[in-house]
Amino acid sequence: MMSLVSRLWRSIENPNVPLSQATADQWFGDDAGGESYSGVSVTRESVLTFSPVWRGVFVIANAVARLPLYVYERSADGEGKTYADRHPAYRLLRRKPNAETTSFIFRQRMTAVAIVEGNAHAWINRRGSGDPAELIPLPAGSCHPVRVNGALWYVYTPPGEKPRKLPAADVLHIKGPGLDALCGYRLYDKGKNSIGAGMAAEEYAGRFYKNGAEPRVVFESDDDVEPAQAEEIKAAWGAMHSGLENSHKTAILKNGLKIKAFGIDPEKAQLIETRKFSPTNVANWLLLPVHLVGGEGKSSYASLEQENASFLDHSLDPHLVNWEEECYEKLLTEEQKATETHTIEFMRQAMMRVDASARGNFYHNGLLDGWLNRDEVRARENLNPIKGDEGKKFFMPANMVIVGDPESEPEPVDEEEDDAEPMEAVRAATRKVLVDAVRRMARRLVVHAGKAAKSGDVASFLDADIDGHRAVMLDAVGPAAEAYAAAGGKADAAALADALCARIRAGLAAPEPDAFLAAFEARSAEIIEPENPNGA
């Protein structure tokens, strides 16, 4: 018997043999989709009625669709790239792939079909020059790859029409996960049993709550029941209640039969647990964090922020790379690919739009390290550039050098020359602090000396009390004296304290505060800036 692939090849090469002999189900296998172990049929349409699947598929599809996709042209020196807005594929990917579809809807649909169906196809309608003019999405399951004499072709069967042969270069093929290099696997085929269990639990729960009962029964009768009658009753009851579609129907009993019902708690029957596990099961099939499909499972990360980061790295990015590589291969010319003058990439920075903190840190690091300027940051935030050229300037830390490169090390600085003015300002400031501290202590001692003079206890104050203030003076004047000395000044805290005490004793002969302070300030200036190193 001729193989399926042989029939397809023969059909392509000989138009007299219709390609319609090979259906989509035959190409991907007779058991694609269909009834699961739970008895629920899982197909392309029914799988999307299960909410965790719907949510997971469109979490990925919407994320792919909302990220801007650009064609870039590399600069002549190869050091940078700019938007290639004159490239024929630029508008197709960024704005309008065809007259009826926006870029968002096109990429959302193609991604969703690739996840569920395993393969999404779009026909590349080209101009006479070979440039792409349109991207037309093809119905799911209507296009399949074949090899003819080693060359790859696609067989496309429009609804109600005969199959057509399309060159591989004219088909944009977004593949889902799979082990076949040409095709991805259908989600509703490979996952039909585990997803079908969740769908069965949903259907069972719906019927259970709709009917408000669960008939698990035993029949009783006061009369003897013949075996034939018993079998007839059992058959009638089974026909009425077996299967999900007959769950919880009401029965009418005749001939004196009585019914004894015993219920099974749905929670004890693991119904609730099964429904809770369904989102986790679907998340495993779609490679998603469970919270993104509505699951309640415990996170293996410290926070949802980390799970979202995992989604971007492990779930979403493979789809983005898949799109980028297929568009690169099919929408650029052979010359552009050979010379690597152009590339097609998503703007992944747009992922951070919803995370203000991450976006702020990203911009801050870019500005601080000099790989972003302020106008570039403002452009990403949809703001106008700064007037003039100020926003175009780049900044970076002045102390950064190239490791192991002596030429990049900063030139030695003449510290005496460069630091002269700053150190003079520091010295003047610390001297002022020191003088203020000395003045406060002087006023403190003048006040206490005045009290001693009024009380007539001058001898006791001179002999003992004045020395008791010395520790306080050292605490107040010491730090200021050290700071002044560090700035290049000359001051001795102990000498200042001793001078204060001496001035108090000398000033008692003329205890007027103003006269005392004037005399003391003259003495303290001599000590702070002495004529000789010893301060004499």
Rosetta blueprint (number, residue, H / E / L):
1 M L
2 M L
3 S L
4 L H
5 V H
6 S H
7 R H
8 L H
9 W H
10 R H
11 S H
12 I H
13 E H
14 N L
15 P L
16 N L
17 V L
18 P L
19 L H
20 S H
21 Q H
22 A L
23 T L
24 A H
25 D H
26 Q H
27 W H
28 F H
29 G L
30 D L
31 D L
32 A L
33 G L
34 G E
35 E E
36 S L
37 Y L
38 S L
39 G L
40 V L
41 S E
42 V E
43 T L
44 R L
45 E L
46 S H
47 V H
48 L H
49 T H
50 F L
51 S H
52 P H
53 V H
54 W H
55 R H
56 G H
57 V H
58 F H
59 V H
60 I H
61 A H
62 N H
63 A H
64 V H
65 A H
66 R H
67 L L
68 P L
69 L E
70 Y E
71 V E
72 Y E
73 E E
74 R E
75 S L
76 A L
77 D L
78 G L
79 E L
80 G L
81 K E
82 T E
83 Y E
84 A L
85 D L
86 R L
87 H L
88 P H
89 A H
90 Y H
91 R H
92 L H
93 L H
94 R H
95 R L
96 K L
97 P L
98 N E
99 A L
100 E L
101 T E
102 T L
103 S H
104 F H
105 I H
106 F H
107 R H
108 Q H
109 R H
110 M H
111 T H
112 A H
113 V H
114 A H
115 I H
116 V H
117 E H
118 G L
119 N E
120 A E
121 H E
122 A E
123 W E
124 I E
125 N E
126 R E
127 R L
128 G L
129 S L
130 G L
131 D L
132 P E
133 A E
134 E E
135 L E
136 I E
137 P E
138 L L
139 P L
140 A L
141 G L
142 S L
143 C E
144 H E
145 P E
146 V E
147 R E
148 V E
149 N L
150 G L
151 A E
152 L E
153 W E
154 Y E
155 V E
156 Y E
157 T L
158 P L
159 P L
160 G L
161 E L
162 K L
163 P L
164 R E
165 K E
166 L E
167 P E
168 A H
169 A H
170 D H
171 V E
172 L E
173 H E
174 I E
175 K E
176 G L
177 P L
178 G L
179 L L
180 D L
181 A L
182 L L
183 C L
184 G L
185 Y L
186 R L
187 L H
188 Y H
189 D H
190 K H
191 G L
192 K H
193 N H
194 S H
195 I H
196 G H
197 A H
198 G H
199 M H
200 A H
201 A H
202 E H
203 E H
204 Y H
205 A H
206 G H
207 R H
208 F H
209 Y H
210 K H
211 N H
212 G L
213 A L
214 E L
215 P L
216 R L
217 V E
218 V E
219 F E
220 E E
221 S L
222 D L
223 D L
224 D L
225 V L
226 E L
227 P H
228 A H
229 Q H
230 A H
231 E H
232 E H
233 I H
234 K H
235 A H
236 A H
237 W H
238 G H
239 A H
240 M H
241 H H
242 S L
243 G L
244 L H
245 E H
246 N H
247 S L
248 H L
249 K L
250 T L
251 A L
252 I L
253 L L
254 K L
255 N L
256 G L
257 L L
258 K E
259 I E
260 K E
261 A E
262 F L
263 G L
264 I L
265 D L
266 P L
267 E L
268 K L
269 A L
270 Q L
271 L H
272 I H
273 E H
274 T H
275 R H
276 K H
277 F H
278 S H
279 P H
280 T H
281 N H
282 V H
283 A H
284 N H
285 W H
286 L H
287 L L
288 L L
289 P L
290 V H
291 H H
292 L H
293 V H
294 G L
295 G L
296 E L
297 G L
298 K L
299 S L
300 S L
301 Y L
302 A L
303 S L
304 L H
305 E H
306 Q H
307 E H
308 N H
309 A H
310 S H
311 F H
312 L H
313 D H
314 H H
315 S H
316 L H
317 D H
318 P H
319 H H
320 L H
321 V H
322 N H
323 W H
324 E H
325 E H
326 E H
327 C H
328 Y H
329 E H
330 K H
331 L H
332 L L
333 T L
334 E H
335 E H
336 Q H
337 K H
338 A H
339 T H
340 E L
341 T L
342 H E
343 T E
344 I E
345 E E
346 F E
347 M L
348 R H
349 Q H
350 A H
351 M H
352 M H
353 R H
354 V H
355 D L
356 A H
357 S H
358 A H
359 R H
360 G H
361 N H
362 F H
363 Y H
364 H H
365 N H
366 G H
367 L H
368 L H
369 D H
370 G L
371 W L
372 L L
373 N L
374 R H
375 D H
376 E H
377 V H
378 R H
379 A H
380 R H
381 E L
382 N L
383 L L
384 N L
385 P L
386 I L
387 K L
388 G L
389 D L
390 E H
391 G H
392 K H
393 K L
394 F L
395 F L
396 M L
397 P L
398 A L
399 N L
400 M L
401 V L
402 I L
403 V L
404 G L
405 D L
406 P H
407 E H
408 S H
409 E L
410 P L
411 E L
412 P L
413 V L
414 D L
415 E H
416 E H
417 E H
418 D H
419 D H
420 A H
421 E H
422 P H
423 M H
424 E H
425 A H
426 V H
427 R H
428 A H
429 A H
430 T H
431 R H
432 K H
433 V H
434 L H
435 V H
436 D H
437 A H
438 V H
439 R H
440 R H
441 M H
442 A H
443 R H
444 R H
445 L H
446 V H
447 V H
448 H H
449 A H
450 G H
451 K H
452 A H
453 A H
454 K H
455 S H
456 G L
457 D L
458 V H
459 A H
460 S H
461 F H
462 L H
463 D H
464 A H
465 D H
466 I H
467 D H
468 G H
469 H L
470 R H
471 A H
472 V H
473 M H
474 L H
475 D H
476 A H
477 V H
478 G H
479 P H
480 A H
481 A H
482 E H
483 A H
484 Y H
485 A H
486 A H
487 A L
488 G L
489 G L
490 K L
491 A L
492 D L
493 A H
494 A H
495 A H
496 L H
497 A H
498 D H
499 A H
500 L H
501 C H
502 A H
503 R H
504 I H
505 R H
506 A H
507 G H
508 L L
509 A L
510 A L
511 P L
512 E L
513 P H
514 D H
515 A H
516 F H
517 L H
518 A H
519 A H
520 F H
521 E H
522 A H
523 R H
524 S H
525 A H
526 E H
527 I H
528 I H
529 E L
530 P L
531 E L
532 N L
533 P L
534 N L
535 G L
536 A L
